[in-house]
């Protein structure tokens, strides 16, 4: 309360008291006649006391709980960490680590060695796989450059993104390491868009997931409907969205049109209208895709083989997938459309790629 309002209230109490008891002192504390008018019953006062103490206890406990949560959160956020990927290769996971080295160069070497070692946690997977060799050096401006052997090219799709996220988020905790550039066999690391990936920072990746804008290759039907055309698409992949397999199939279901961009006349949608993805999972290199019955419908102007392999080839771009197996409403079907055996697992078909066919002519 404002001090001037407090003084005014006190003066009013004194004045009212003086009017009721002219003979009493005008001291501001002598207000018994006023307060006695509103004196509560003794029993009512005692009834209120337990409620008062109950509220006080609740507030104290809430304060203690909040303080403990803050302490736990602070302790949880304190590093440094070494980042691993989960076994399913869907996200990155920080694990508390205490380094033994204290210089920048030696810390880089130590962290890279730990990143190349499997975690004691069997649910986690090391970021740097066997056979991938790395040399590190600092440039004149202090940027860290990592030089990988050609084994890096074996990393594709989300696996490559997670590997890069683990390395960058781990090393950027070192004082003086603000950004990192990747080189493969002496050349800058290139994205699927054909452009080199510049120096990367820890904040380029979402903490706890390793997510970023990643490029995937989607195969749509060509204009004639007898082949496949590769289209590079950008997907924001995080641990909070469905599996990357679903994101890829969603691109096929939506078709090749990109909002606010001209329609590409060289490609068309490959999947039948009304097709719905019911479930998609990947295990032991096989991606299991369950569509509704509309997937069996014919697409006017598109060969059945093109429909089928638009899904297979698109999913097979992921390093975790070697084959694709289909079901319809949860059950296997023997024949797809007219004469394609449909009850086995499918590998990618490069013969349908338009660019490959034009090169063979």
C-alpha positions in Angstrom: 0.0 0.0 0.0 1.2 3.5 -0.8 2.6 5.3 2.3 0.4 8.3 1.8 -2.7 6.1 1.7 -1.6 4.4 4.9 -1.2 7.8 6.6 -4.6 8.9 5.4 -6.2 5.7 6.7 -4.6 6.1 10.1 -5.7 9.7 10.4 -9.3 8.7 9.5 -9.3 6.0 12.2 -8.0 8.5 14.7 -10.6 11.1 13.7 -13.4 8.6 13.9 -12.2 7.3 17.2 -12.1 10.8 18.6 -15.7 11.4 17.5 -16.9 8.3 19.3 -14.7 8.8 22.4 -13.9 12.5 22.8 -12.2 12.0 26.1 -9.7 9.4 24.9 -6.2 10.1 23.7 -5.7 10.9 20.0 -2.8 8.5 19.6 -3.1 6.5 16.4 -2.9 3.2 18.3 -5.8 4.0 20.6 -8.6 2.6 18.3 -10.1 0.0 20.6 -13.7 1.4 20.4 -13.6 1.2 16.5 -12.2 -2.3 16.4 -14.4 -3.6 19.2 -17.5 -2.9 17.0 -16.3 -5.6 14.6 -14.7 -8.0 17.1 -15.5 -11.6 15.9 -16.9 -14.3 18.1 -14.0 -16.2 19.8 -15.2 -19.6 18.4 -15.3 -18.1 14.8 -11.6 -16.9 15.3 -10.5 -20.4 16.3 -12.3 -22.0 13.4 -10.4 -19.8 11.0 -7.0 -20.6 12.4 -6.7 -24.2 11.0 -7.6 -22.9 7.5 -4.9 -20.2 7.8 -2.2 -22.7 8.8 -3.3 -25.1 6.1 -2.9 -22.4 3.4 0.5 -21.4 4.9 1.7 -25.0 4.8 0.5 -25.4 1.2 2.4 -22.3 0.2 5.5 -23.4 2.0 5.5 -26.8 0.3 4.8 -25.2 -3.1 7.8 -22.9 -2.6 10.0 -25.8 -1.6 8.8 -27.9 -4.6 9.4 -25.0 -7.0 12.8 -24.4 -5.6 13.7 -28.1 -5.9 12.4 -28.1 -9.5 14.6 -25.2 -10.3 17.6 -26.9 -8.8 16.9 -30.1 -10.7 16.5 -28.1 -13.9 19.8 -26.3 -13.4 21.6 -29.5 -12.6 20.1 -31.2 -15.6 21.2 -28.4 -17.9 24.8 -28.2 -16.7 27.3 -29.8 -19.0 29.4 -30.7 -20.6 27.7 -33.5 -22.5 28.6 -36.1 -25.1 25.8 -36.5 -27.6 24.7 -39.9 -28.8 21.9 -41.0 -31.1 19.2 -43.5 -30.0 19.3 -47.0 -31.5 16.3 -46.2 -33.7 18.2 -43.1 -35.1 15.4 -40.7 -34.5 17.0 -38.2 -32.1 20.2 -37.3 -30.2 20.6 -37.8 -26.5 23.0 -35.8 -24.2 25.0 -37.8 -21.7 26.9 -36.1 -18.9 30.7 -36.3 -19.3 33.7 -34.9 -17.4 36.7 -34.3 -19.7 40.2 -34.8 -18.4 42.0 -32.5 -20.8 42.0 -28.7 -20.5 43.4 -27.2 -23.7 41.3 -26.6 -26.8 43.2 -28.8 -29.1 43.3 -31.7 -26.6 39.6 -31.3 -25.7 38.7 -31.7 -29.4 40.7 -34.9 -29.6 39.2 -36.2 -26.4 35.6 -35.5 -27.4 36.1 -37.0 -30.8 37.5 -40.2 -29.2 34.5 -40.4 -26.9 32.1 -39.8 -29.8 33.8 -42.8 -31.5 33.1 -45.1 -28.4 29.9 -46.9 -27.7 27.9 -45.8 -24.7 27.4 -48.0 -21.6 23.7 -47.4 -22.2 22.6 -50.1 -24.7 19.7 -47.9 -25.9 22.2 -45.4 -27.4 24.5 -45.5 -30.4 27.8 -43.8 -30.9 27.8 -40.8 -33.2 31.0 -41.7 -35.2 30.7 -45.2 -36.7 33.6 -47.6 -37.2 35.8 -46.8 -40.2 35.0 -43.0 -40.2 38.4 -41.2 -39.6 38.6 -37.5 -38.7 41.4 -34.9 -38.6 40.8 -31.6 -36.9 42.4 -28.2 -37.4 41.7 -24.6 -36.6 41.9 -21.8 -39.1 43.3 -18.3 -38.6 39.9 -16.9 -37.5 39.5 -19.7 -34.9 36.9 -21.8 -36.8 37.2 -25.6 -36.4 37.5 -27.7 -39.6 36.9 -31.4 -39.5 38.3 -33.5 -42.4 36.6 -36.9 -42.9 37.6 -39.8 -45.1 35.3 -41.1 -47.8 33.5 -43.3 -45.3 31.4 -40.2 -44.5 29.6 -40.7 -47.8 28.1 -43.9 -46.4 26.0 -41.7 -44.0 22.8 -40.7 -45.6 19.4 -39.2 -44.7 18.6 -38.7 -41.1 21.6 -40.8 -40.0 24.0 -38.2 -41.5 22.0 -35.3 -39.9 22.1 -37.0 -36.4 25.8 -37.7 -36.8 26.6 -34.2 -37.7 24.4 -32.9 -34.8 26.1 -35.1 -32.2 29.6 -33.9 -33.3 28.8 -30.2 -33.6 26.8 -30.0 -30.3 29.5 -31.9 -28.4 32.5 -29.9 -29.8 30.8 -26.5 -29.6 30.8 -26.8 -25.8 34.6 -26.3 -25.9 35.5 -22.7 -25.2 36.8 -21.1 -28.4 34.9 -23.5 -30.7 32.0 -21.5 -32.0 31.4 -23.1 -35.4 32.5 -26.1 -37.4 33.0 -26.9 -41.1 32.9 -30.4 -42.5 35.1 -31.6 -45.3 34.9 -35.1 -47.0 38.0 -36.4 -48.8 39.3 -32.8 -48.9 36.2 -31.2 -50.4 33.4 -29.2 -48.5 30.4 -31.3 -47.4 27.6 -30.7 -49.9 23.9 -30.9 -49.3 21.5 -32.6 -51.7 20.8 -29.2 -53.3 24.4 -29.3 -54.6 25.6 -26.4 -52.4 28.3 -26.7 -49.8 27.2 -26.6 -46.2 28.8 -23.7 -44.5 30.2 -23.4 -40.9 27.6 -24.8 -38.5 26.8 -23.9 -34.9 25.3 -25.8 -32.1 22.1 -23.7 -32.3 21.6 -24.9 -35.8 20.3 -28.1 -34.3 17.4 -28.5 -31.9 18.6 -29.7 -28.5 17.5 -33.2 -27.7 16.6 -34.1 -31.2 19.3 -33.1 -33.7 16.5 -31.8 -35.9 17.1 -29.4 -38.7 15.9 -28.7 -42.2 16.9 -31.8 -44.1 16.7 -32.6 -47.7 15.1 -35.8 -48.9 14.6 -37.3 -52.4 11.1 -38.0 -53.4 10.3 -39.9 -56.6 7.2 -38.8 -58.5 5.8 -40.1 -61.8 7.2 -38.4 -64.9 4.9 -36.6 -67.3 4.4 -39.7 -69.4 3.6 -41.8 -66.3 6.1 -44.5 -67.3 9.1 -43.5 -65.2 10.2 -41.7 -62.0 11.6 -38.2 -61.5 13.7 -37.4 -58.5 12.7 -34.2 -56.6 14.7 -32.8 -53.7 12.4 -31.7 -50.8 13.1 -30.1 -47.5 11.6 -31.6 -44.4 11.8 -30.1 -40.8 12.6 -33.2 -38.9 12.3 -33.3 -35.1 11.6 -35.8 -32.4 8.2 -34.2 -31.9 6.9 -35.1 -35.4 6.0 -38.5 -36.7 8.7 -40.8 -38.2 10.7 -39.6 -41.1 9.2 -42.4 -43.2 5.7 -40.9 -42.7 7.0 -37.5 -43.7 8.3 -38.9 -46.9 5.1 -40.7 -47.7 3.2 -37.5 -46.9 5.2 -35.8 -49.7 4.0 -38.5 -52.1 0.4 -38.2 -51.0 0.5 -34.4 -51.4 2.0 -34.6 -54.9 4.8 -32.6 -56.5 3.1 -29.2 -56.3 4.9 -26.7 -54.0 2.8 -23.8 -52.5 3.5 -20.4 -54.1 5.8 -22.0 -56.8 5.1 -22.8 -60.5 3.9 -26.3 -61.3 6.7 -28.5 -62.6 5.3 -30.0 -65.9 7.9 -32.8 -65.8 6.3 -34.7 -62.9 2.9 -35.7 -61.6 1.4 -37.3 -58.5 2.0 -41.0 -58.4 -0.4 -42.3 -55.8 -4.1 -42.9 -56.2 -6.6 -40.4 -54.9 -8.0 -41.2 -51.5 -4.9 -43.3 -50.4 -4.3 -43.1 -46.7 -1.2 -44.2 -44.8 -2.4 -46.3 -41.8 0.9 -47.3 -40.3 4.6 -47.2 -41.1 7.4 -48.8 -39.1 11.0 -49.9 -39.9 12.7 -52.9 -38.4 15.9 -54.7 -39.4 16.2 -52.7 -42.6 12.7 -53.4 -43.8 10.1 -50.7 -43.9 6.5 -51.9 -43.4 3.9 -49.7 -45.0 0.2 -50.2 -44.4 -2.2 -48.3 -46.8 -5.9 -48.3 -47.0 -7.6 -50.1 -50.0 -7.4 -47.0 -52.2 -3.8 -47.7 -52.8 -4.8 -50.6 -55.0 -6.7 -48.3 -57.4 -5.3 -47.5 -60.8 -3.9 -44.0 -61.4 -5.0 -42.7 -64.9 -1.9 -42.2 -67.1 0.5 -43.8 -64.6 1.9 -47.3 -64.9 1.2 -49.6 -61.8 5.0 -50.2 -61.5 5.6 -46.5 -61.3 3.0 -46.2 -58.5 4.6 -48.9 -56.5 8.2 -47.9 -56.9 7.6 -44.2 -56.2 7.1 -45.4 -52.6 9.9 -48.0 -52.6 12.5 -45.7 -54.1 11.6 -42.7 -51.9 11.8 -44.7 -48.7 15.0 -46.6 -49.8 16.8 -43.2 -49.8 17.0 -43.6 -46.0 20.1 -45.4 -44.8 18.1 -47.5 -42.4 15.9 -49.0 -45.2 16.9 -51.7 -47.7 13.5 -53.1 -48.6 9.8 -52.1 -48.4 6.9 -54.4 -47.7 3.2 -53.5 -48.1 0.0 -54.4 -46.5 -3.6 -53.2 -47.1 -5.7 -52.5 -44.1 -3.3 -54.6 -42.1 -3.4 -57.6 -44.3 -1.1 -58.8 -47.1 -2.3 -58.9 -50.7 -0.9 -61.3 -53.3 -1.4 -59.1 -56.4 -1.0 -55.3 -56.9 -3.5 -54.0 -59.5 -3.4 -56.5 -62.4 -0.2 -58.6 -62.4 2.4 -57.4 -60.0 3.3 -59.8 -57.2 2.6 -57.9 -54.0 3.3 -60.2 -51.1 7.0 -59.9 -50.8 9.6 -57.2 -49.9 10.6 -54.7 -52.7 14.0 -53.2 -53.3 14.6 -50.0 -55.2 14.2 -50.1 -59.0 16.8 -47.9 -60.7 15.6 -48.9 -64.2 12.5 -46.6 -63.7 14.6 -43.4 -63.1 14.2 -41.1 -66.0 17.7 -39.7 -65.9 19.2 -43.2 -65.8 17.2 -44.3 -68.8 18.2 -41.2 -70.8 21.9 -41.8 -70.0 21.6 -45.4 -71.3 20.1 -44.3 -74.7 
